[in-house]
Amino acid sequence: MLWGGEFVKFLKKKLSELLVQYKALVIMAVYAVFYLTAFFYLERRTVAVHEINFAVDAYIPFCEVFIVPYLLWFPYVALTVVLLCIRDKEESERLVAFLMAGMTIFIVVSAVFPNGHNLRPKAFDHESIFIDLIRNLYATDTPTNILPSIHVYNSVAIMIAVWRSKCFAGHKVIKAAMLALGVSIIFSTVLIKQHSMLDVLLALLLSAVMYSICYKRATVREKRISELRIK
């Protein structure tokens, strides 16, 4: 049985081991506190907002049922990050880097270029559980600070990680379902009028840029290191 100083040393050792083993998860958790603090500050500040107008938005129908995948985004991202951080260290580190990079850029854009849209329906011609959920969403999440769409960006990040991770190798049905949910979340952002199509396109563009940095370059660097070790 451990007492006093020995217990403290034992506890420190175990904590150090956990921090090393789940480094990506710890980093993501700490970053999430920073991100949410910055996000809610930006949501509540009073500034002039630049309204985003994109012609194609007028042709996109409002589809209430897509509130379901939109809300599923929260567990979709959180649970996948936790799973990969526990079971796939290499992939989780790239995923966390990908997420943090895009979310930081989003915070910077929102801070220097306050933006929003006026696409939400003014009234609903019928009632349903989906409409109730959308009303609740509209009441808690303003149509500001939307560029680029983090719903889209993070969904792309998760789909990339799911496609690449050994955790889903051999689980074709689960992988297909995860990818399908990611695509439906992306569609949901414009179908419930939470985002403009411009937000989606810029999020996809940012995803492509971050992929080349967080994945392709990292793969090339690791390949070179491996070749040097063999020599």
Secondary structure, DSSP 4 states (H G I P E B T S, - for coil): ---HHHHHHHHHHHHHHHHHHTHHHHHHHHHHHHHHHHHHHHHHS----EEP--GGGGGSPP-GGGHHHHHHHHHHHHHHHHHHHHH-HHHHHHHHHHHHHHHHHHHHHHHHS-EE---S-S--SS--HHHHHHHHHHHHS-SBS-SS-HHHHHHHHHHHHHHH-GGGTT-HHHHHHHHHHHHHHHHHHHHTTSS-HHHHHHHHHHHHHHHIIIIIHHHHHHHHHHHHHH-
